[in-house]
Each structure stands twice: as C-alpha cells, then as structure tokens.
Amino acid sequence: MRLTFLGFLRSYFLLILYALSLRPAYASFRPSFDLDRCSWNATHIVLVATTPQDDVFEVIISWKGNLNAGDHIMVPELEPVSNAIPISLYSKQVRPYNPSDARDIGEIPRQPVGSRMVLFLKQAGDVDPASDIRNGITAHEWQSADLFQEMRASVIWMDGTQPYRFMQWSNPGPSLLSPWDISLAKVHGRVTEVIQVQQALATALSVREGGMRAEHLKPYVQSDLLPAKRLALEELGKCGPSALGTIREMMNNPAFEHEVEDLIKAYSEAGGEAAGQELNARFRDALSFWRATGPNLSPGWWNQDPTPHAPLREKYGQTIQLIRGLELTHYSAALGTAIQLRDFWRSLTNATSWSRNCERNRWAPGNGLNAPDPSYIPISRTSRDLAIVS
C-alpha cells in the first residue's frame, strides 16, 4: 500500500510542479531598487560623498557594517560613462515609460563632487589585512545587494535633498533613474528597523530546542519585512516535531489566515511522518470545500478576484500545499481522500471543458498575476495514474 501510494503521490506532485512551472515568457525584468531587500542583503550600508575620482567614494557615515567616516571605497560599477550628465540636467520623466523621454535617465549620472549617495554593498570576501588600504582606498571587492546583482539598483542618489533610485515602471521597458517621494531620514529609519529585525531573528535562531525556537520565530511569520517573513517560515520547517504545536496553533488562528499555505509547508517539513494525520484532516476539509464550491464555479473564476488574498486563490494554494505535504510525509491514509477528490473533480460538468481549455492554453486569458488557472488542478489530469492504484 505504501509503495503504491508513494508512486501515486510522486506522479501527483510532479504534475503540480509542471502546472506551476508553466509561466508566460516575460519580455524582460530590469532592476528596481528595493529598500528592504537591499538593507537585508547588504553587509555594509554607507552614506557617501562623490570624489574627483568617479569610482571612488568617501564615507560620511556608516549605517551598517564596519566602515568608518573618512574611509574611501572603490566601486568600479558606479563609474559614469564619459558623456554622463548630472541629475539636475535630466529631462522630466514620464510614467509609464515613453522611449522619447529616456535619453539619459537609464545611465548612472555624473554628480558634482561632494554629492551624497547611499550605497548598499555586499563584501565579496575577506581581504588580507596587510593590503587592506591601497592609496588610501579600502581594498575590498564590493558587490550589489540587489536581487539582480546590478550595482545601480543598489544605490540611492541624492540631488540636493531629493532622493533618486532606479526603477522599472513598465515591462517591457528600461530601468530608469527616478525621483523618490521619501526623505533620507525615513530611509535611514527603515534601514535601522531592518537591522534590528535581523539581529532579533539571529537571536531566535540561536535557541537550540525546536519548540522554543518556533515560539521565538512566530512573531516574524507576519512581518512586513518580506525577507524576515520568508526566513522565519523557512526556519520553522527546520524546528522538528516539537514545533508542531506552535505551527498548528498558527494554522488554526484566523489572524494567520493569509499565511496558512506557507505554514502547511513548514508543518510538513518540521513533522515529517508525524504531520500526516493533521495534513490529511485538512485535506479532507479541502475536499468538503471543493465539493460545496466546485459546482458553482464558472470558467475564468481565477481572474474574477485578483486581490492579493483572494479566498479561492488561497484555498487553491493550500490544497496544492497539502498534496505536497502528504507526498513528503508518506501518509498512506490520504489515498482515500485523494481518490474522492479525483472522482468529484471528474464528476463536475464543467471540469472536462476546463481541462480541454487548459490543454490548449495553460493560462487563463487576461491572467495578469501570472498564476496557473485553478481549473488546471492536477486531479483531472491524474485519473489514469489514480486508476492504477484504485
């Protein structure tokens, strides 16, 4: 029974991954500055001033890391091209992107000496202390803290008191240096918050006992700082079976309703086989939900509520995550529930037409959120696999 069930779930799991991987081709993503991500990833954040040497900057104050006021750092990727101009000469920008207005605003500007910038940097590696200073310049190799590893999206430029950062306002379209409606003081305040959360999470992760560590991670599951939230959820899955009570409590708490899908994943990873009974109970609840809801769904319902926490979309994601968790935990008792879900889905009068539509076009028309059409739920595509074990 176990081997048959594992074979079924493995096929089911692969089909889910296949469905989720069918994403439309994007014209091109370009770097956009993300304050939280850059603050989180950077090992050094410094307010600097430009110098007569275009790729060398003098530290005014350090917000993160061990650089000191007066230090000089070299960042070759921030050297402007020979014909670069200062921000003050840029033409007025238009959003969405208009190519006729983008003459110079996609390039690194050449600011006057003494102009301020905020650099979000990652130190590439250790440097021999004997060669730490060369010609008065700190001899580190610096990398971008940006997701795309592009240096220009890891910087805030100041033109007087007006901050600028690179953003991609439309896709397709370039990454443009754009004014930002925020004060430098607020930027510094947010950086400080990010550093404090990182330190608190490091303390939480130092707790050895899994259940207690999960309790310390709990406050960050709903953090508005996305890297912190992701880390907390990832680490919950590493806390072991002693954390199941804490994770289950969150799954049952309406205050965490938007995190349930991620909590199911953490629960599966933390508990292993011990998590199977709870996951199967939730899988049965999901079956009851779709039995009550499915007959009333019409083709294209995925796009009818495109809000970030659309209830049906969340329920769809939770159902998929339950299937993944049951595959991971090897809980054979879930086979009966899976067969019932399969049979129910095949019984829907509109399921067949939905499946045919998804065969022709894997994505719902106008699906601007790039998510798979839930009518493509793999139950209807695994009938042959399930028939073997049923």
C-alpha positions as MATLAB code, in Angstrom:
seq = 'MRLTFLGFLRSYFLLILYALSLRPAYASFRPSFDLDRCSWNATHIVLVATTPQDDVFEVIISWKGNLNAGDHIMVPELEPVSNAIPISLYSKQVRPYNPSDARDIGEIPRQPVGSRMVLFLKQAGDVDPASDIRNGITAHEWQSADLFQEMRASVIWMDGTQPYRFMQWSNPGPSLLSPWDISLAKVHGRVTEVIQVQQALATALSVREGGMRAEHLKPYVQSDLLPAKRLALEELGKCGPSALGTIREMMNNPAFEHEVEDLIKAYSEAGGEAAGQELNARFRDALSFWRATGPNLSPGWWNQDPTPHAPLREKYGQTIQLIRGLELTHYSAALGTAIQLRDFWRSLTNATSWSRNCERNRWAPGNGLNAPDPSYIPISRTSRDLAIVS';
ca = [
       0.000    0.000    0.000;
       2.790    2.389    0.939;
       4.741    1.906   -2.280;
       1.610    2.271   -4.405;
       0.613    5.399   -2.556;
       4.091    6.865   -2.873;
       4.075    6.216   -6.587;
       0.722    7.954   -6.926;
       1.741   10.938   -4.856;
       5.034   11.269   -6.696;
       3.159   11.443  -10.015;
       0.693   13.882   -8.487;
       3.487   16.043   -7.133;
       5.349   16.174  -10.438;
       2.196   17.191  -12.279;
       1.625   20.009   -9.798;
       5.159   21.277  -10.293;
       4.697   21.049  -14.045;
       1.498   23.080  -13.889;
       3.085   25.705  -11.684;
       6.147   25.970  -13.906;
       4.117   26.867  -16.989;
       4.576   30.598  -16.817;
       4.295   33.058  -19.680;
       7.516   34.486  -21.020;
       8.230   37.955  -19.763;
       9.676   40.459  -22.165;
      12.357   41.407  -19.658;
      12.673   42.180  -15.978;
      15.000   45.079  -15.222;
      16.496   46.031  -11.877;
      14.431   48.114   -9.484;
      15.713   49.352   -6.153;
      14.114   47.567   -3.201;
      14.947   49.220    0.128;
      14.006   46.261    2.323;
      15.783   43.667    0.210;
      18.941   45.740   -0.207;
      19.014   46.592    3.512;
      18.626   42.911    4.363;
      21.231   41.611    1.914;
      23.872   44.292    2.390;
      26.813   43.725    4.685;
      27.645   47.445    4.522;
      25.324   50.433    4.096;
      27.022   53.807    3.929;
      26.144   57.402    3.220;
      28.966   58.624    0.990;
      30.082   61.640   -0.995;
      31.348   61.593   -4.553;
      35.019   62.462   -5.127;
      37.080   63.734   -8.095;
      37.746   60.068   -8.949;
      34.461   58.847  -10.436;
      34.520   55.333   -8.973;
      35.794   56.290   -5.504;
      33.524   57.462   -2.704;
      34.209   58.916    0.738;
      32.222   57.555    3.660;
      30.268   60.217    5.545;
      28.586   57.846    7.989;
      28.121   54.089    8.232;
      24.616   52.709    8.788;
      25.623   49.041    8.678;
      28.997   47.289    8.668;
      32.455   48.292    9.847;
      33.402   51.143    7.521;
      34.205   54.444    9.205;
      33.708   58.091    8.372;
      36.568   59.234    6.153;
      37.162   55.813    4.593;
      37.399   55.763    0.795;
      35.915   52.858   -1.138;
      36.158   51.983   -4.819;
      33.116   50.693   -6.722;
      34.038   50.473  -10.438;
      30.470   49.571  -11.454;
      29.327   53.053  -10.362;
      31.690   54.952  -12.640;
      29.602   57.071  -15.056;
      30.199   56.843  -18.791;
      32.233   59.622  -20.377;
      29.209   61.592  -21.598;
      27.097   61.164  -18.437;
      25.325   64.240  -17.075;
      24.155   65.243  -13.575;
      20.614   64.560  -12.441;
      19.823   68.267  -12.487;
      20.042   68.233  -16.304;
      17.739   65.259  -16.813;
      14.579   65.960  -18.757;
      11.279   65.495  -16.935;
      10.411   61.818  -16.740;
       7.105   60.344  -17.800;
       5.425   57.215  -16.455;
       4.627   54.804  -17.909;
       7.837   54.601  -19.879;
       7.985   56.755  -23.005;
      11.122   55.987  -25.069;
      11.318   59.557  -26.334;
      11.878   60.797  -22.772;
      14.598   58.319  -21.807;
      17.702   59.853  -23.363;
      19.919   59.854  -20.298;
      17.836   58.592  -17.404;
      18.810   54.946  -17.799;
      22.502   55.648  -17.116;
      24.463   56.333  -13.943;
      24.591   60.122  -13.517;
      27.750   62.159  -13.124;
      27.037   64.101   -9.947;
      29.111   67.075   -8.765;
      31.942   66.309   -6.330;
      30.582   66.176   -2.804;
      27.126   64.926   -3.817;
      25.648   62.381   -1.448;
      24.702   58.778   -2.205;
      23.640   55.797   -0.115;
      25.404   52.576   -1.112;
      24.023   49.137   -0.217;
      27.000   46.802   -0.607;
      27.973   43.207   -0.020;
      31.575   42.491    0.831;
      32.726   39.864   -1.651;
      35.273   38.192    0.608;
      37.986   38.586    3.169;
      40.906   40.856    2.381;
      44.462   40.408    3.595;
      44.847   42.952    6.421;
      48.315   43.803    5.120;
      46.769   45.076    1.888;
      43.554   46.420    3.370;
      44.366   50.004    2.396;
      45.777   50.911   -1.013;
      46.446   54.547   -1.791;
      44.025   55.463    0.961;
      41.208   53.326   -0.521;
      39.727   50.361    1.351;
      40.724   47.387   -0.801;
      37.537   45.327   -0.651;
      35.744   43.955   -3.652;
      32.143   45.117   -3.394;
      29.024   43.500   -4.819;
      25.471   44.730   -5.231;
      22.855   43.881   -2.587;
      20.192   43.898   -5.317;
      18.307   40.749   -6.298;
      19.645   41.009   -9.870;
      23.185   41.741   -8.655;
      23.211   45.039  -10.542;
      25.014   47.828   -8.732;
      22.922   50.715   -9.996;
      19.851   49.167   -8.332;
      21.707   49.047   -5.018;
      22.164   52.805   -4.663;
      20.202   55.905   -3.710;
      21.412   59.120   -5.382;
      20.760   62.495   -3.764;
      20.228   65.628   -5.834;
      20.190   68.156   -3.040;
      17.538   66.761   -0.682;
      15.707   64.770   -3.402;
      16.424   61.010   -3.435;
      16.560   59.125   -6.733;
      16.678   55.384   -7.414;
      16.478   53.142  -10.459;
      13.039   51.647  -11.145;
      11.412   49.712  -13.956;
       7.973   51.264  -14.302;
       6.674   49.078  -17.115;
       7.515   45.735  -18.661;
       8.816   45.840  -21.332;
      10.787   48.931  -20.504;
      14.134   50.000  -19.058;
      15.230   50.673  -15.519;
      15.158   54.465  -15.119;
      16.644   56.793  -12.515;
      13.514   58.227  -10.920;
      12.714   60.665   -8.100;
      11.507   59.053   -4.885;
       8.960   60.623   -2.573;
      10.748   59.834    0.679;
      13.157   61.641    2.973;
      16.663   60.435    3.690;
      15.717   60.319    7.384;
      12.905   57.856    6.632;
      15.258   55.734    4.563;
      17.687   55.628    7.488;
      14.858   54.769    9.857;
      13.759   51.809    7.759;
      17.336   50.569    7.432;
      17.607   50.684   11.219;
      14.384   48.672   11.568;
      15.683   46.021    9.160;
      18.945   45.705   11.091;
      17.062   45.324   14.370;
      14.840   42.591   12.926;
      17.895   40.754   11.584;
      19.517   40.851   14.995;
      16.345   39.655   16.727;
      15.959   36.786   14.260;
      19.580   35.787   14.774;
      18.847   35.566   18.499;
      15.731   33.477   17.832;
      17.662   31.094   15.595;
      20.285   30.561   18.290;
      17.691   28.809   20.504;
      18.534   25.121   20.392;
      15.238   23.470   21.398;
      12.916   23.299   18.403;
       9.628   24.097   20.129;
      11.030   27.119   21.893;
      12.764   28.277   18.712;
       9.434   28.089   16.880;
       7.843   30.311   19.548;
      10.602   32.879   19.027;
      10.080   32.742   15.251;
       6.302   33.121   15.476;
       6.235   36.970   15.646;
       8.060   37.198   12.311;
       5.677   34.976   10.329;
       3.566   38.093    9.699;
       6.423   40.566    9.390;
       6.002   43.363    6.861;
       9.670   42.764    6.057;
       9.434   40.071    3.388;
      12.958   38.604    3.797;
      12.316   38.243    7.545;
       8.963   36.568    6.943;
      10.475   34.141    4.451;
      13.345   33.289    6.779;
      11.003   32.702    9.722;
       8.796   30.348    7.688;
      11.801   28.507    6.283;
      13.336   28.053    9.722;
      10.037   26.865   11.213;
      10.298   23.887    8.900;
      13.673   23.047   10.430;
      12.486   23.098   14.056;
      11.450   19.444   14.146;
       8.378   17.684   15.574;
       8.499   19.644   18.827;
       7.433   22.724   16.847;
       4.223   21.167   15.509;
       2.086   22.537   18.323;
       3.186   26.105   17.666;
       2.730   25.802   13.897;
      -0.663   24.116   14.275;
      -1.775   26.875   16.634;
      -0.935   29.441   13.960;
      -2.738   27.461   11.244;
      -5.861   27.424   13.428;
      -5.646   31.109   14.299;
      -7.706   33.355   11.967;
      -5.079   36.065   12.444;
      -2.712   33.904   10.346;
      -5.239   33.047    7.621;
      -3.090   34.535    4.857;
      -0.030   32.529    5.958;
      -1.741   29.111    6.086;
      -0.285   27.867    2.792;
       3.264   28.601    3.953;
       2.524   27.217    7.415;
       1.320   23.936    5.888;
       4.688   23.653    4.170;
       6.542   24.386    7.412;
       4.358   21.892    9.290;
       5.094   19.150    6.735;
       8.834   19.778    6.849;
       9.028   20.044   10.632;
       6.915   16.992   11.400;
       7.723   14.525    8.661;
       5.540   11.442    9.067;
       4.258   12.808   12.394;
       2.495   15.578   10.475;
       0.493   13.231    8.221;
      -2.637   12.897   10.335;
      -3.155   16.668   10.651;
      -2.437   17.221    6.958;
      -4.920   14.551    5.953;
      -7.600   16.074    8.185;
      -7.076   19.376    6.415;
      -7.073   17.602    3.067;
     -10.499   16.164    3.906;
     -11.677   19.664    4.802;
     -10.383   20.856    1.432;
     -12.343   18.090   -0.273;
     -15.501   19.227    1.527;
     -14.820   22.810    0.491;
     -14.411   21.988   -3.193;
     -17.475   19.729   -3.121;
     -19.514   22.673   -1.850;
     -17.878   25.280   -4.055;
     -16.899   23.472   -7.248;
     -20.358   23.066   -8.830;
     -20.886   26.833   -8.661;
     -17.586   27.816  -10.257;
     -17.506   29.108  -13.812;
     -14.573   29.072  -16.228;
     -12.297   32.013  -15.576;
     -13.153   32.354  -11.883;
      -9.453   32.676  -11.065;
      -9.460   36.155  -12.570;
     -12.726   37.300  -11.033;
     -10.990   38.292   -7.791;
      -7.361   39.317   -8.463;
      -6.796   40.805   -4.996;
      -3.651   39.686   -3.127;
      -5.569   37.474   -0.680;
      -8.466   36.285   -2.822;
     -10.122   33.485   -0.774;
     -10.485   30.986   -3.624;
      -6.910   31.508   -4.764;
      -5.674   30.985   -1.221;
      -7.749   27.814   -0.860;
      -6.321   26.546   -4.146;
      -2.774   27.174   -2.935;
      -3.478   25.479    0.381;
      -4.888   22.402   -1.382;
      -1.775   22.089   -3.531;
       0.468   22.535   -0.496;
      -1.445   19.823    1.382;
      -0.813   17.420   -1.504;
       2.872   18.306   -1.451;
       2.978   17.803    2.305;
       1.289   14.422    2.112;
       3.784   13.347   -0.533;
       6.579   14.455    1.780;
       5.185   12.761    4.892;
       4.227    9.456    3.172;
       0.842    9.353    4.903;
      -0.875    6.431    3.165;
      -4.292    7.081    4.736;
      -4.606   10.130    2.463;
      -5.043    7.909   -0.576;
      -8.772    7.530    0.031;
      -9.257   11.284    0.268;
      -7.254   11.820   -2.916;
      -9.372    9.313   -4.809;
     -12.548   11.031   -3.601;
     -11.220   14.377   -4.774;
     -10.305   12.865   -8.122;
     -13.738   11.333   -8.574;
     -15.502   14.505   -7.535;
     -13.477   16.635   -9.911;
     -14.193   14.296  -12.799;
     -17.893   14.497  -11.985;
     -18.108   18.245  -12.406;
     -19.936   19.086  -15.624;
     -17.530   21.922  -16.382;
     -14.335   20.143  -15.348;
     -13.897   18.421  -18.708;
     -14.293   21.635  -20.675;
     -11.918   23.402  -18.286;
      -9.342   20.669  -18.800;
      -9.648   20.875  -22.589;
      -9.221   24.630  -22.452;
      -6.113   24.251  -20.320;
      -4.712   21.701  -22.729;
      -4.917   24.312  -25.495;
      -3.869   27.252  -23.348;
      -2.306   26.537  -19.977;
      -3.038   30.060  -18.769;
      -6.341   31.814  -18.302;
      -6.845   34.785  -20.667;
      -6.019   38.077  -19.033;
      -4.370   36.446  -16.032;
      -2.168   39.398  -15.140;
      -0.867   37.799  -11.947;
       0.919   35.032  -13.859;
      -0.664   32.279  -11.794;
      -1.905   28.941  -13.138;
      -5.609   28.705  -13.861;
      -7.016   26.687  -10.938;
      -9.188   24.768  -13.378;
      -5.943   23.025  -14.225;
      -5.805   21.448  -10.754;
      -3.988   18.158  -11.442;
      -6.773   15.942  -10.096;
      -8.381   15.911  -13.532;
      -5.075   15.075  -15.198;
      -4.104   12.197  -12.915;
      -7.110    9.971  -13.492;
      -5.043    7.385  -15.339;
      -2.408    7.330  -12.590;
      -5.068    7.104   -9.890;
      -6.949    4.408  -11.754;
      -3.904    2.173  -11.433;
      -3.935    2.317   -7.646;
      -7.702    2.498   -7.148;
];
